[in-house]
């Protein structure tokens, strides 16, 4: 499943665009993996909560225990103007 996810992201996401990568991961989870299992990522409302919390957090963020990196990408995207 993870290899198919990587292939889907490489085929559909725009290089250098974190939102595009996250959308590709979510699309895979909803449309492709859903028929053959599940993909545990923070999508939809959970993603909104994550981004809101990250934007109001201090200058430091720490991601512990990532599965495919989708949450880490969202966290890093909130810090685009800073060093990641």
N, C-alpha and C positions, 0 to 999 in steps of 0.2 A: 504494500500500500504506500509506503513512504517513497519508494522509487517512482511510482505512478504520480504521486504528489509533486515530486521534484520535476518530473517531465512536464506535468501540467503547468506548473509555475514558469518554467523556462519557455514554454510555448505561448503562454497567454499574458504574462506580466510584462510591463515595460521596465527595462533595465534602469536602475537608479531612482525608481519611483516606489517608495515603500508602501504607499496606499494601494498601488496596483498589485504589489506582491501579496499584501494582506487580502485583498479582494480575490485574487486567484486562489489562495489557500482556502478561503471561505467558500468559494464557488465549488472547488473540488470536494470539500467536506459535505456540502449540501446536495450537490447533483451527482457526483461520481462515486464517492466513497459511501454515501448514504445507502445505496442499494446493496452494498457488500460489507457493510460494517459502519463504523463511525470514525470521526476524526476529532480528537479532543483539543479544541482551540478556543480562545476567548473571542467569540464573534458576537455580532449584533449588540444587544444591550450590555453584555459583559465587556465588550470592547469599548463602548462609550464610557462605562464606569472606570475602566482601566486608564483611558486617555485623560479623563477629567481628574482623576487622582494624581496622575503623573504630572499634569500641568500645574497642579497646586502644591506639588511636593517641593522639597528643598532641591538644591543643585545636584544631589546624588541620588541615583536610582540603582537598585540591584535586582536582577532577575535571577531567581534560584529555581532550578529544575525546569528547563525548557524542553518541549517535545519536538516541535519543528521550527521554532523560532518566531512564530507569529506574534506572540506577546512582546518578545524582545524587540522586534521590528517596530511595533507600535510605540513602545517606550522610547526607543532611540529617536523615532520621528518627532516626538515632542521636544527633543533637544537639538533639532537640526542646526540651530544657530550657534550651538555650543560644541565643544569637543565631545565626541562619542567614543 
